[in-house]
Amino acid sequence: MNPLRALSFFLLACTARAFEIDDFLDRLDNTFTVTTSQDNLRARLSGTIDLEAYHFQQPAPGLIDSGTDNLFNPRLTLFLDAQFGSHIYFFAQSRLDRGFDPSDHGAEIRLDEYALRITPWDDGRFTLQAGKFATVVGNWVPRHLSWENPFINAPLVYENVTAIRDKAAPYSPLDFINRFYNEKYEFNPVIWGPDYTSGISISGRLGKFDYAAEMKNSSLSSRPQSWDVTAIGFNNPSFNARLGFQPSQMWNFGLSASDGTYFRPEAERTLPRGRNIGDYREFVLGQDVSFAWHHLQLWAEFYEARFEVPRVGDADTFAYYFEAKYKFTPQLFGALRWNQQLFNKVNNGAGGRVRWSQDLGRIDIAAGYRFTSHTQLKLQYSFQQETTGPRNANNMVATQFTVRF
């Protein structure tokens, strides 16, 4: 049997079996939905089961935290959605996995999101939301969950670890530029994934424009351990905003901005005398665009970020990606993404200037197949290489099987 026929036979067999599971999940969906007789209250419990497998070269790419080249990363995610009348909505997300980012650690349970949303008017001109929830910045976050994301991982800007460290300030410019990433989780990207920080937001839509602004307890680059309000309070809040413009059903444009303190409280003792963590900020400007036409979808984001670094000065970086998804059939899709991040030069403490992290580029290629409305399989290959310095490279192959209920 030739490879094409073998693949077709495999997909047909899986689809037939998946339809049996599909019927069971449809019945389960009805069981997990509760509605009052007057329809004033509607609540639904749903979720996804993700089975992920990775093969990569060391050091592990992105925010993957594993000392071996092969990683199996299962995840159970539960969602609770509750609608009270037409103006009050509550949602929560809880996970059982091996860490917020793929890792070889033990299992843990977390409450990643919970928020209360109030929309006083039916036309959606204004919404108030409070709790712990994803950032309003950019256009990747609304599609970051495994069922909506064409890829298995995030764009480079959301997971590439830089020389920024939120738990301790550098002792000198040389210490900053020569930092090693053996303990990768001691360092930070520009934006840490969906950034489920705690706070309050307002949003709405006025004609062809939409807006969103939020005050959160920590910055876009903050680690998951900083997202709970019990871990980091509001002594040094972050302010984020996005303004969107949708001239037609096909196009959507957005401008984002963020200003926040990126150091954690324990870094206070490492700062220069007379300074505090509120004196050092992370500034981010973002531009995003999306396009949809028939079976084709395109997305792009551009970010300019600046970190104010003690004893060093301003550390600037520019990152962007272009992403395309094409549906070949209602079940089969392919996706391609090009990512790049560039770093400026800072004072090295000896009269010269050097790049504070190595420039790098990454290409992601993925294919996905939806057996039914409840089951999906994705395959991905990624190649990443530094374009300056030692030009280290990394290859990653990953697969993800998702069951949605």
Secondary structure as GFF3:
##gff-version 3
##sequence-region A 1 405
A	DSSP	alpha_helix	3	31	.	.	.	ID=ss1
A	DSSP	beta_strand	33	35	.	.	.	ID=ss2
A	DSSP	beta_strand	41	56	.	.	.	ID=ss3
A	DSSP	beta_strand	70	84	.	.	.	ID=ss4
A	DSSP	beta_strand	88	97	.	.	.	ID=ss5
A	DSSP	beta_strand	108	118	.	.	.	ID=ss6
A	DSSP	beta_strand	127	132	.	.	.	ID=ss7
A	DSSP	three_ten_helix	141	143	.	.	.	ID=ss8
A	DSSP	three_ten_helix	156	158	.	.	.	ID=ss9
A	DSSP	alpha_helix	173	177	.	.	.	ID=ss10
A	DSSP	three_ten_helix	184	186	.	.	.	ID=ss11
A	DSSP	beta_strand	198	206	.	.	.	ID=ss12
A	DSSP	beta_strand	209	216	.	.	.	ID=ss13
A	DSSP	three_ten_helix	224	226	.	.	.	ID=ss14
A	DSSP	beta_strand	238	245	.	.	.	ID=ss15
A	DSSP	beta_strand	251	261	.	.	.	ID=ss16
A	DSSP	three_ten_helix	265	270	.	.	.	ID=ss17
A	DSSP	three_ten_helix	277	279	.	.	.	ID=ss18
A	DSSP	beta_strand	281	293	.	.	.	ID=ss19
A	DSSP	beta_strand	296	309	.	.	.	ID=ss20
A	DSSP	beta_strand	313	327	.	.	.	ID=ss21
A	DSSP	beta_strand	332	343	.	.	.	ID=ss22
A	DSSP	beta_strand	345	347	.	.	.	ID=ss23
A	DSSP	beta_strand	353	355	.	.	.	ID=ss24
A	DSSP	beta_strand	360	370	.	.	.	ID=ss25
A	DSSP	beta_strand	375	386	.	.	.	ID=ss26
A	DSSP	beta_strand	393	404	.	.	.	ID=ss27
###
